[in-house]
Amino acid sequence: MQLPNEGNVPGAQADESPPMDVSISEEEELTPPEKLSIVDDYEIIAEKALAPLDEEIIDQQYSHWEIKEFSKLPDRSRGRVFEAGGHKWNILLFPRGNNQMEWVSVYLEYADLQDNPSPENYACAQFLICASSLSNSTHYTINVAHHRFTTDESDWGFTRYMELGMLCNTEAPFLEDDGLRLSVVVRVVKDSTGVLWHNFVNYDSKKTTGHVGMTNQGATCYMNSLFQSLYCTNYFRKAVYEIPTENDDPNNSVALALQRVFYNLQFTDTPVSTTELTRSFGWTSLDAFMQHDVQEFNRVLQDNLEAKMKGTPADGAIKKLFVGRMKSYIKCINVNYESSRSEDYYDIQLNVKGCKNLEESFKDYIAEETLEGDNKYMAEGHGLQDAKKGVIFESFPPVLHLQLKRFEYDFMRDTMVKINDHHEFPLEIDLEPFLSHTADRSQAHKYILHGVLVHSGDLSGGHYFAFVKPAKDGRWLKFDDDRVVPATMKEVLDENYGDEQMPMRPAMRYKRFTNAYMLVYIRESMINDVLPDVTKEDIPRHLIERIEEERQLREKRLKEREEQHLYMNITLISDKSFQANEGFDVVQFDEKNLANQAFVDIVRIPKNQTFGEFKNKLSESIDAPASHFRLWVMVNRQNRTVRPDTPIYDGEENSTMDDLRAKCQNTQPNFRLYMETPVYFDAKGNPTFPTPPQSNTTPHMLVFVKLFEPELQKIRGVGKIYVIRSNPVRSIEEELNEMFQYAPGTELLLYEEIQPKMIEALNKESTFLKAEIQDGDIICAQKKLTEDEELRLREAGLYITVPEYMNYLLHRVQVSFAPKIHGSNVGFQLTLHNMMKHDEVAAKVAAKLGTDPDKIRFYVPNLNDEPKAAVRPNVHTTLEDMLQTVYSRTYGFKLFYEVLNISLSELEFKRLVKITICRPTLDNTNTLELLLLKESQMSDLIDTLNEQQVVSEDLKIRVFETIKNRFYREFRATDPISELTESADAQLYMEDESFVDTKKRLQRRTGLDDKEWSKVRISIVSPLSTTPIKEDEFQLFNHKFNNGESLGLDHIDKSGRYKGGSERGLFIKG
């Protein structure tokens, strides 16, 4: 059962007032001299109770259900079936409530669905349900509602129709002798749009209208409404398609991103995202939450596209479509003199206030102004003359954008306001009366309404949507973000004129805040040229192919996700993977970056694929017989390394790969395998592998070998060898020399890479068994250096042994260095050891900059990636210490640097203070820096300034601390400079005057003229209060500013441009 939609019908707009589900008592609504009977006067009662509708009423019928034994009714009871509007209906009653024990629940049920439960079978009805006494039909209570009856909502009414206590009220009971009458009056309403009272659950815009909507990113409804209008201007759409974009990236090409949006609007079935488009504008997610003026946005967009169209087949398309020409003139009345200028326009801004319709707005636009009296015109050669000033249109474009000035500055209220005045606009308008007498009139200037862009709300916020008629002879559609619905002419015209809302009942009137702010008209004689068919032949082939590839990829990924539980991933490494590794382990098993490592393959296979099948497919892919490789399971060791552990035996040919994973390494998402290729071959050239290890008694072990070359500062995987467990470590030395292409007898140093933090030298006299070498272990080798070679490499700052170099690899970090003051130097990156001392880091940075390392000062960044606190160095400070407070680790490490004029050792005993000296005008200020002993007082600061003759000694000086461009507190001469906040500046402010003179200086500083300055209000402002300064005798000099107080100037921006709550500038980059 359905609860009534209390006061809010799905699909109704915010400022509309749909008929609500309400209760009406006889006394409240139907007070007659003569009481009405629900049996005899149901038509009169229905006329009074049911709200008037704009929709056509197909039929109105009634039904009475006289219940004789109410208490014996089942919990769910139905009245007789009756017909109305060609549909079957009945009353659905829950005498003991529908999950409401103290209430009677009553509904109207759409009985047609019992025989035909099709989604296409629906009906719209307005109805009343009335309970009355069997003995007195004038004693009743009424509830009214309306609903769209569908398979999902086949009944509608009132769960709390009437309290059981009221039903049996002893004074005026409805239930008498266990009898009750339930009556229903049903008006079946014509659904002319197909969406009347639709709840839009599972609504398909494309199926219903042939169009799809656009998703709202936060506050981009204004943009969506404009784009839908431009999309439906087919000539414009075809011109956008003609911009060459084959080599563009949609993330930074507005033209390509717009082409993609237009293509998706035409060919997809779901709402189109604009994220890619706004990203191409250079916008962030914050920009998408800021509303902008639609006219301004349209002009910026058109300018961008015009630039892209130059020199292409689309060159001049925008001007041809949207640009007209007007003439501004001044014509003298008494002498034969006229001054005029013609210019292009892309849109026309028309007044709403004082104009009742569009024709009056045009008349107002071209109305002449008389220049006379003190406002006479200086005509060249004629002196001051009375004159007429005005504008006249010389031509109108094929597509005319009219901006209705719904936002303006109200001087009486001293604020921006929205104009909701009633202003009508027609479906057709003749613009010839507004043309210059010299204009071309060979074709009529009759214009047809094509689009209405609407703003609903007030100045502080609201919602934008559009009504557009996409086809010449088509129907009007409402584009409201992700939803497109058919619209009635009342919705297009009457509901967007503004002013007062038509009331549901005569006593109710309220202001309408939904109205048109932009109109789009098309010249009737050119409508076929403006609205041609747009087919796939008009769309660039590369665009279709790219979008189709992306669609197929999305479908493939979707299918993979759906079938993910049937598949598993194999991580396959080989000898080539090891040879490409220049770091730790066999390969560096970082799951996020594993697929990007050379010669590491991620293979997706069905879980039920057998090991034999997998091996055969692998054989085909590498073009080698299955006997030419052997697969090993790789395992996680306790020391967190990943090494080959044991081969998969031929006896597992019929085991599934999922079973093998569960048996061998059930904790890993990917099944990790190492593909061993042969080293030894028999006399016939067939590969042979050492006997698989069965126990610790197996003689052969597989060992990986790395080579470290100190001169190159590089370690790399070279290959693998098979060692005999009982042999001494020295036994492999000559085999390694051959592998490294070293001369026989070259002495090597051998180490075992146990884990990154543990690289241990091997005793060459010990056996591999005693050295605890096992399958999958790694031996790192290097040539033994002479003392001279060691000395030379040490002096060059190089690492000379495997453990030293591995330690460097473990602790190396890439740090970005940026100048503290933007633009003072360039940024750069250095790869450093995180255990380097502060002085070593400074030396590296100084070498990069070519400066003294003792004058380098470092700063860590804050959360906003701005310089924070300076690093205080000492002999123990390491790079790791400096980076511990860096918050941007997700994006890499970063430090700011500053090149000082003095050394850090000198700075340790002194304090650098930035001084800004303010004089009577802001254009006469200067800033300097002083280096003072940390024990200095403010008097020392002033003495230093006097010594440098920066200020005159006869001037009275006040010293203020400023934080974030705000006076924070005033200092006395005896205050120590140590009380200055680390990031603050000291301000010297010369002041000794009455406030009337202070205001004059402030006016000069702001640059406002007398008229604008008269509107400025000056106050003492704190975070919790504002105290206006009204007395001219007030002396700012004597005011003691409390913590957080400042001087505030309140000045309104009277530019007339509504920013929709945003002061952020509008831009489009791509």
N, C-alpha and C positions, 0 to 999 in steps of 0.2 A: 504494500500500500504506500501511497505517496503522501508526504506532508505537504500542505500548501506552501508555495514559495512566498513566504511572508514579505509582502511589500516589494518584491524584486523579481521580475519575470526574466528568465534567461534571454539574453540578446538585447534587452533594453539599454539605451544609452544613459549616461550618468545624469543628464539634465532632462530626460524625458520622464513622463509620469504615466506609466502603463496602468491599465485597470488592475487593481490589486484584489487579492482574495480577502474579502472583508465580510463582516457580519453587520447586518442592519436590522435594528429593532423596528417594530411597527410604529412606535411612538416617535422615533427619531426621524424616519424618512417619510412615512406615509400617514401624516396626521391629517385626516379629512374631516370635513363636517360630517361626512357620511362614510363609515368604515368600509374598506374594500375587502372582498372575499377572495381568497386564493383559488377557490374553485371557479367562481364566476368572473372574476376580474384579473385573472392571471396576466393578461396582456398588458393591462395598465400598470400592474405591479412590476412586471418585468421592464417596462419602459422606464419606470422611475428608478429601479434598483440597478439595472445593468448600464454601465457607462457607455456613452456613444463611441462607436468605432469608425475609423476611416475605411476599413475594409468592407467589401460588399457582403451583406448577409444573404446566404443562399436560401436558408429556410429557418423557421422558428416553430418548434413543437413543444408540447407539454405532456406530462404523464403524472397521474396520481396513483399512489400505492396506499390503499387503506388497510392497515394492519389490525386484525381483530384480536389476536393473542400474542402480544408483543413478548411476553415473558417466556413463551414456549419456542421462540425463534431459535434456530441454530446460531452458533457464534458467528458464522459467516452466511449471510442471507442475501438473495437477489430478488429485486422486484421484476415485474413483467417487462418483456422486451418491447420497445417501441421504435419507430423509425423517425428520423429527422435528417433532411438533406441527403437522402439516399443511403444513410448509414443506420445501423442498429445500435440501440443504447439501452442501458438499464441502470437502476439504482443498486449500489452495492452497500449493504448495511452490516455493521458490526454492533449488535445491540448491547454487548457488554465491553465494547471498546477494542480497538486494535492496538494491543500492548499498552492501553491506557485504561486501567480498571475503573476509574471514576467518571469516564466520559463515554458518550455514544459517538461512534465514528461512522461517517456517511461519505460516499464517493459516487461520482458518475463514472460508469464503466463503458468502454467502447467495445460493444458486443461483436462487431464485425470480425474482430481478430480471432475469435474462437473458431471461425470457419476458414479464415484466410490470414494466417499469421505471417504475412509477408512484410519485409522492411519497407516496401513501397506502399503498403496499405496504411494510411494515416488520415486523420481528420482534425480540423481546428474548430474549437467550439468555445463559446462564451455561455455560461450557464449560471442558474441559481438553484439552490436546494432549500426547500422550505419545509419546516415541521409545523404542523397545525393540529388543533384539537378536532376530533371527529364531530363533536357536537357544535363547534363554533369555528367556522372557516375564516373568521376575521381575527382570530387569536392565533398568531403564527410568529415564527422567527425565520430570518432569511440569511443565508450566506451566499456570496457570489464569487466567481472565479472564472478564469479562462485558461485554456491549455491546448497543447498540441499532443494529441493522443497517438501513440506509436506502439510498436511491439515491446519496447523497453518500458514505456510508461502508459499502460493501457487503461489505467484508472487514475482519477485525480479528484481531490476533494478535501475533506476536513477530518483529520484524526481526532481533533478536539472540537467536534461539532457542537455538542451540548453536554453540560454536566448532568449526570443521572439525577442529582438532587433537584435541578431546575425542571427536569422532565416531569417529575412527580410533585412539583410545588403545590402545596395545599391551597394557596390562595388563587392561583391561576394555572392549573396543571395543563400540560399538553397531553399527558398520558392519562386517559380516563377509561375506567373499566377495562384496563389492559389493552386499550385501543389507541392508535396513533395514525395520522396521515402524513406521509412524506410525498412532497410534490417536487417536480423538477421542470424547469423551463430551459430548453436548449436552443441556442442560436448557432447554427453551423455557418462558419465564416469562410469565404473564398480566400484561398492562399495564392494571391497573385504573384508573389515573388518566389514561392517555394520554400521559404525559410521563416514563415510567420510563427512566432513564439518558439522558435527552435532553440534547444539547449546546447546545440553545437558539439555534443558528444559524438565522436566518430564522424564528424562532418568532413566532407570531401569537397574543398573549394574547386578543384579542377573539374571534377565530375559535374558539379552544379553550374559553374559559370564559365569553364574553359580557361580560367586564370588561377594563379596561385599567389599567395601573399609573400611577405618578407619578414624575417624574424627581427625583433626589436632587441638591440644589444644593451639597452638600458634606458636611453633617452633619444633613440634615433628614429622615432615615429615621424618627426618632421621630414627627415631625409627619405624615409620609405614612401611617404605620400608623394613627394616630388618625383622620385624615381619611377613610381608607377605611372604618373602622368606623362613623364618623358618616354617611358617604354611604350605607352599607348599612342604616342606621336610617332607613327611608323616611319616617316621620312627621317626623323632624328635617329631612330634605331638603326636604319640602314646606313646612315652616314657614319655612325660610330663603328659599325662593322667594317667600313672601308678604311679605317686607320690601320696601317701596317703594324702588326704586333707579333710576327713570327718568332722573333728572338727575344721577346720581353718576358719578364718574370712578373706574374700577377701580384706578387707581394710588394712590388715597387713601381708598377705601371698602372696608372689609373685607367688608361684606354683598354688594356687587356682585361683588367679586373671588371670593368663595366661591361665589356663584351661578354664575359663569362656570366655576369648577373643577368643580362638580357637573354642570353641563350637558355639559362636555367629557368627563367620566368616563362619562356615559351615551351620548353620541352620536358620539364620535370613535373612531378605530381605532388610534391611537398613544398612547404615554404622555403624560400631561398635565403641563405645566409649572406649577410653583408660584411662579415668580419674580414674577409680577404680584401674587399673594396676599401674599407676604412683603414686597413693596414697599408694599402697602397697610397692612401692620403698622407701617410706618415703619422697617423693618430695612434695614441695609446688607448688602453681600456678606459682610462680616465676621460679622454676626449669623447668617447662614446657615451658617457653619462652627462654630457653637457649639451643642452639644447641651444641651437643657433637660429638666427633669423633666416627664414626660408629664401627670401629675396637675395640676401647677401650670399648664402650658400650656393644658390643657383648661379649667381654671377661669377663667383670664384670657380665653380665647376666649369661653366661655359668658357671662361678665359683659358682654363687649363686645356680643355679639349680643342679649342680653336688653335692654340699653339701646336698641339699634336697633329692637327689636320693640315697644317700648311705644307704645301708641296706634295700632297697625297690626293687621291681621287676625291676625298671628302673636303678638300680645301674650299672654304666659302660657304659650306652647307649651313652652318649655324647662322651666319649673317643673312643668308637667303631666307631662312625659315623664321627667325625671331626678330630681326632688326627692322625697325621703321625709321622714319626721319621726321623731325619737328623743327620749327623755326621760332626762335625767340626774337622779339622785335620791340622797339620803342619808336613810336611815330608821333611827330609833333602835330599839334592841333592847328596852330595858326600859321605855320610856315611849312614849306614843302621839304621836309627832312625826315628821313627814316634810317635807323640803325638796326641791323638784323644779323643774326647768326644761325646757321643751320647745323644740326648735329644729329648723330644716330642715337637711338634708344633701343634697349633690349626689353624693357618693361615700362609700364606706366603706373605711377603711384597716385591713387585717387582718394579724395577725402570721403569719409563716411559721415562724419559729424556734419549736420546741417543739410544733408542730401538724402532725400527719401528713396532714391533709386539710382541705378547706374547712369541713366541719361542725365540726371541732374549733376552727378559727379563729373561727367565729361564737360557739361556746361560750366561748372565751377572751375574746371581745370583751364579752360580757354578764356575764361572771363577776363576782360581787360581792366587794368588798374589805371586810374587817372593820376598823373604826377602833376601836382599844382601846389600853389602856396609856397611853403618852405621846402617842399619836396620837388620843385621844378627840375627839369632835365637840362643839363648843359649841352646844347647842340652846337656842334662845331660850326663856327662862322655865324651863329645866330644867337649865342648867349643862352641865358636861362629861358626855357620855354615850357608852357603847358604841353603835356604829351600823354599818349596812351601807351601802356606797357602790357604785353601779353605774349602768349605762345599760341601757335596754330600748327596742326599736323599737316605735313606735306605728303606723308604716305603711311599706311598701316601694313604690318608684315602679314604673311599668310597665317602665322600662329601668334596670337596676341596674348601676352601675359599681363594681367591686370592685378596690381597689388592694392588691396583695400586697406587703408590706414586704420587698423584696429587698435594700434598702440600709439599713444602720444603723451606729451608732457602736459600736465595740468598745473598751470601757474597758481591757481587758487589753492590747490592742495599741496603744491610744491613737490610733486612726485609723478612718476609715470603711471598711467592708468590704461585699462583696456576699454575701448569704445564698443559697447554692446548695442548701440542704437539700431533700430529697424532700418534695413537697407535692402531694397529688392533688386534683383538682377534677372533679366529675361532669358528665355531660351534662344531668342534671336534679337539682334540689335543692328540698326542701320547707322553706320558711322560717317556717312557722307556729310552730314551737317557740320562735322567738326574738322573737315578738310579745308586746306587753303584753296582759294579760288583758282590757283594755278596748278593744282594737283591733277593727276591723271584720273579721269573718271570714265575711262573706256569700259571698265568692268565694274559691276556693282560692288559696294563695300558693305554688303550684308554679312554679318558674322553669326556663327552658330555656336552655342555653348557646348564645350567638349569636356571640361573638367571643373570641379569645385573642390578646392583644398580648404579644409575646415580645421579650426582650433576650438577645442572644448576646454573651458577652464578660465582661469584668471591670469593676472600678470605674473604671479609667483610660480605658476606651474600649470600643467594641463596636458592634453593629449591631442595629437594631430592624426587626421585620416583624410581620405579623398574619395570623391565621387567622380567617376570617369565613364564616358560613353565610348568604348574602344572602337566600335564600328559605326559607320555612317548611319546605317539603319538598324543598329543593334539596340540593346537595352542598357540602362544605366547600372553600374556596379559600384558597390561600396568597398574600397580597399582599406582595411583596418589592420595594419601590421600583417600578421600571419593568416588573416582570414579575409576571404573575398565573398561577398554575398550580393544577390540581386537587390536593387533599391527601387523604391517607388518615387514618383515625381514629387510627392510631398516631402520625402526625405531629402531629395536633391535641392529643392527650392525653398519651400515654406519654412522648413525646420532650420535653415541656415541663414535666414534673413536677419536674425537677431531680435532684440527687444523682448517683449513679454511672451511667455509660454502660454499656449492655449490651455485653459483649465479643464480638468476632468469634471469638476463640478463648478457651477457659477460662482460660488463663494471663494474659490481658490484661484489666486493669480500669483505667479512668481516670475522672476527675471530669468531669461534664457542666457546662458553663458556659452552656448555653442553657436558659432556663426562662421560664415565664409571669410577668409582673409586673402585668398588668391583665386582668380578666375582665369580659365583658359578658353579662348574663343578661336575658332578656325573660320577663315574666310570661305563662304559658301561656294564661290566659284572655283576655289582651289582645293576643296576638301578631298577630291579623288587623288590629287598629287600629294597631299599631306598624309593621307591614310591608305597608301598602297598595301597590297598583301606582302608580307615578309615571309619568304620561304627559305629552305635550306640552301638554295642556290645563292642567296644574298649573304650567307654566313661564310666567313673564311674557312677553307678546308682544314687548315692546321688547328683551328679552334675546335671544330667538330671532332677531329681525330684525338686531340689532347683530352677533351672532356670525356669522350667515349672510352679512352684508355683508363682514365681515372675511375670511371664508373665500373668498368670490368674489374679493376684492381680492388675497389670497395667491395664488390660482390664476392670476389675471391677471398678477401680477408674475412668477410662475414661468414662465408661457407666454412673457412678454416676454423673460425671461432666456434661455430656450431658443431663441427666435427672434431674439435680439439681433443675431446676425451677418447677418441679412437686412435690418436697418433702420439708419437713420442719423438724426441729429438736425440740424435746421436752427435756428439762432439768428437770429430775425428782429427787426430793429429798424426803427423808423419815425421820422417827424418828431416824433410825440408822445413817443417814447422820449427824443429829444434835448431836447425842451422840458421834460421832467420831471427832467432831470439838473441837479443843483446842484453838481457836482464837476468832475473832470477829464474830458477826452476827449469823444467823441460820447456814449457811455455808458461806464460804468465796468465794463470787462470782467473782473470777478472771477467765474470760472466757478462757484465755490461759491454765491455770492449773486446770480448773474445772473438767475435765474428769479424772484427776489423784487423785482427792479426794475420800476418802473411801465412798462407798455406794451412790455415785452420778452417775446417769445413764444418758447418752445422747442417746435418742431414735430417729431414723429416720423413719418417717411415711409419707405416701401420704398426700398431702394437703387436698384432698377431703375425707379422712377418717372421719367418723362421730365420735362424742364423745362417743356414745354407743358402736361402734365397737372398739374404742381405749380402753375403759374401760374393755371390754370383753377380748381383747388380753392381757391387763395388768393382768387381773384376772388369765389367763392361765399361764402367765410367773411367777407369784409369788405363784401359786398354792393355791389361796384363793378365796372364792366367792366375787363377786363384792360388795356384801352388807357389806363386812368386811373392806372396806376402803372408804375414801372420799377424793376427789381431790379438792385442793384449788389453786386459781390463786395467784401467787406471783408478787408483784409490787415493783417498785422503789419508795421509799419515798423521800420526799424533802430533808431529811438529808443524802441521798445517801446510805441508808441501803436498803436491800431487804428482805421483810417479806411477809408471807401469808396474804392475804387481805380478800378474800371471797370464800366460796365453790362454785363449779359449780353445779347448781341444776339439778335435774332429768329431768326437762323440756327441757334441752338442748341436749337430747339424739340424736336428728336428725340433730343437727348443725354440720357443718364440723369443724375440728380442726383449719383450716386456718381462718374461720370466727370468731371463739372464740378468736383466738390470736388478730385479728384485733380489736375486740370489747374490749378486756381486756387490752392488752399491745402491741399496734401496733408499739412501738419504738424499741422493742428488737428483735434481730435476732432469738433467741431461745424462745420458749414458755415455761415459767418456771412454774412448778407445784409442789405442796407439797402434798404427799400422807399421809393422816392422818389415823392412825390405832386406833382401839377402846381401850378405857380405861375401859368403863362400859359395863356390860352384864346384860341381864334380867334374870328372873328366869329359862328360858329354855336354857340359855347359848348363846342367840343371842346377837350380839353386838348392843349397842345403842350409838347414838351420840347426844350431846346437840343440841337444836333447832338452826338451822342456823341463824346467825345474820341478822336481817332485818332492824334494826334501832338502835339508841342509847338506846332504851327502852328494847332491848333484854337482859335478865338477865345474860346469860353465855357468857364468853369470853375465847378464847384459848390463853394461855400464856406459853411460853417456860421457862425452869428453868435450870440455870447453877450453878455448885458448885465450889467454890474456896477453895483450901486446902493450906494454907500458908506453912505448913511443907514440902509439895511436890513441892511448887512453880508451881502449875498447876491449870488451870481452864478448865472445860469440861462440855459439854452438858449432862444433866441427863435425862430429859424427859419433859413432858408437863402436865399441869393441866388446869382445867376449873374453872375459878373464877367467883363469882357472883358480878356484877358491884356495887351493893349497900353495900356489905360487907366490913368491915375494912381489911386492908392489913394483920393485925395480924391473921386473921381467917385461913390463909393457913399455919401457922407456924408448927402445928403438922403434917399436911399432908406432908410438906417438910421433917420434921424429919424422918418420916416413909420412904419417898423416899430415903433419904440419909443414912438410917439405923443408925440414931443417937438415943440416948435414949430420951424417951418422956420428954418434958419440957426443952430440950436443947435450949438455947437462940441463936437466929440467927440474923445476920446483913443482911438486904435486900437492894439491889440496883437495879435501872433500867438502863439497857444498852441502852441508847438512840442512841448513835453513838460512834465510837471509842474515840473521844475526849470529850465525855460527859457521864460520869458514875455518876449518882446522887443517894444519899441515899433516901430510901423510909420511910416516916413517917408511922409507923405501926398502928397508931391510926386513920389515914385518910382512907377514903373509896377508892376503886379502881377507882370510878368515879372521885373523887376529885384529885386523883393521875394521872388522865388522862391516865390510862391504857386502851389499846384497843387490839383487836385481833392481834396476831402475835408479841406482845411485848415480851421482854426478861427480866426476873428477875434473877439477880445474887445473890447467897446467900453464906454466910460463917459463921462458928461457931464463936461466940463472944469469944475473947481471954482474959485471965487474964493478969494483969500487968506483972507478972513474965514471962508469955509466950511471951508477946510482947517484953520484954527486951531481952530475949534469942534469939528470931528471929532477932531482930534489930542488935544485936552484931554479928550474923552470916552473916550479910549483905543481909538479905532476905526482900522481900516485904510482909507486913502483912495485907494489905487491898485490896479489889477488885480494887478501883480506882488506887492505887499505882501500882499494878501488870499490870493492863490494860494499864497504862501509859508506863510501861516498854515494853509491847508487841508492842505498837504503835511506840516507838522510838528505838527498838532494831535493831541492824545492825551487820551483820557478816563481819569481817574485816580480810583480809589475811595480815600477817606480814612476810616480807622477809628481810634477812640481806643485808645491803648496799653493803658489800664486799662479792661476791659470795664465798661460801665454808667456810666462817668464822663461821657461825652458821646455824641452820636448820630453815626452814620456818614453820609457824603454823597459825592456825585460832583461833580467839576469838569472842564470841558473846557479844557485848557491847551495852550500852545505848548511843545514839548519843549526849545526852546532858551532858555526863560525861566531867569533866574538864581534861585538859592536864595531870595534875599530877595523876589523877585517872587512866587514860589510861596507863601512864608510870608504875604505881604500878602494874597493871594487867600484863603488858608485863614483868616487872622485876620478878614478882612472877613465871611466866612461865619459865623464863631463869635462875632464881636463882641468881639475881644480884641486885645492888643498883639502885633503880628507878631514882635517881638524875643523873645517868650517862647514861641514855637512851636518845638518840637523834633521832627524827623522820624526815623522808624525804618523800615528795610526789612524785609519779612517773610522768614521762613525757609521751608523746604520744607513745614513743617506749618502754614503760614499763621499763625505767631506772630511777635511783634516780635523782631527780631534786633538787629543793631548799629545804633547811632544814626548818623545822617548828620552828618558833620563839615563844616560849611559854610565856604566861602571865597568870595572875590569871583568866582572862575572857575567855581564849581560850578553846573551847569545841571540842569534837570529830567531831561534825558536821562542825565546822569551818575548821578543818584539812582536812576533806573529800570533801569540796566544790570545790577544785581545782583538784580532782582526775578525770581523763578522762575515766577510764576503767569501768564505771558504768555498762555497758552492761555485763561485765564479773564478776562483784562483786567489792567491795571496796578493796583497797590495800594500804599499807604504808610500806616503808622501815624503818629499825631501825639500829642504830649503838650503840655499847657499848663503851663509851669513857673511857679514863684513868683518866679523871678529871670530876668534877661535872659540870652541866650546869651553876650553879651560878658562878663558877670560870671562865668558858669559856666565860661568858658574858663580862668580862673585858680583855680577851686575844684573840689572833688570832693563830690558828693552821696553820703552814706553812710547806708544804712538800718540802724537799730539795733533789735534785739529784746532786751528785758531780761527774763531768765528768773529767777523766784524759786521758792521751794520747791514751789509748785503751779502747774499750767498755767493755772488760772483767774485767776492773779495775774501776768499778763504785760502788757507794753505795748510798742508799736512807735512809733518816731519817726524823723525824718530830720534829719541834721545836715549843714550846708554848711561844709566845712573847706578850708583852703588845700591845694593839692596837695602842698606840701612838709611837711605835718603828719605827726606820729608818733602811734602809738597812745596815748601818754601825753597828747597834746593832746586826743584824743578823750575820754579819761577825765576830764581837767580840765574840759572843756566840760560833761560830764554833771554833775560836781560843782557847777560854777557855776550850772547850771540846777536844782540840787537834785533831780535825777532819782533818784540813788542816794545812800546814806549813805556818808560818807567813811571810817567805821570798818569797813566791810565789805571783805573781800578779793575782788578782782574778777579774773576770767579772761576774756580776749577770744578768741573763736573765730571763724573764718570758716566760713560754711555755704554749701553749694552743693546745691541740690535737696533741702532739708530734712535735710541731713546734715552733721555736724561734719567739716570738711575738714582744718583745722589750727589750732593755738593760736599766738597772737601774743605777742611780748614787748613791753614798754613802748616800747622803742627802735625797733621795726619801723615803717617808713614806711607810711602808708595807701595809697601807690601800689602796694604789693604785693597789695592786695585785687583779686580778680578782678572784672571789670567788672560781672558780674551777681550777685556774691555779697553777702551781708549779714554784718555783724559781729555776733557773739553775745556777750552778757555773761552768764556762767554762774557762779553763786555756789555753791561746793561745797567742803566739808571735813568728810567724815564716813566712817564705816566702811560696808561694803557692806550690812550688815544694816539700817542706817537708810536707805540708798539704795533698797533694795528696798521698804521701807515707803512711801517717797515715790512710787516708781513704781507701786505698787499703788493708791495714792490717785489718781494721775493717770489710770490705765487704768479705774478704777471697778469692778474685779473683786472679787467677794467672796472670803472666805478659801479656800473650797473650790476655786473656779476658779483663784485665784492660786497654789495649791499645785501646779498642773499646769504653771505657766509656767517655762520654762527660759531663763536669761539667759546670753548669750555675747558675747564680742568677735568680731565678724564682719568678715571681709575677703572679697574676691572669690574667693579660693582656699582659705580655711580657716575653721573655726569653733572657737573655744576657749571651752568653758563656764567660767563663774565659779562655783566651788563653795565657796570660803572666805568666811565672813562677815566676816573681818578685812580682806579685800581693800579697798583704797581707790582708787576711781575717780579721785580727785583726783590721785593720784601716777602714774597710767598715762599714758604718752606715746602718744597715738594716732598710728599710722603712716598714711601716705598710703593712703586707701581703707578704713581701718578704721572701724567704727561699733559701737554697742551694739545688740544684737539681742534681741528678746523673742519666743520661740517659743510661740505659743498656738494650739491646735487649735480650729477651729470645730466645736462639738458640736451644731449645730442639728438634725442628723439628715437634712437635705435634701441629696440627692445632686445635684450640679450638672453631672455628666458632664464634669468637667475645665474647666468655665467658671464664672467668678465674675461674669460680666456679667449684670446684672439683666434679667428677662424683662418685656417690655412689648408691648402692641399698641395702636397709636394710632388707626388709621383708623376 
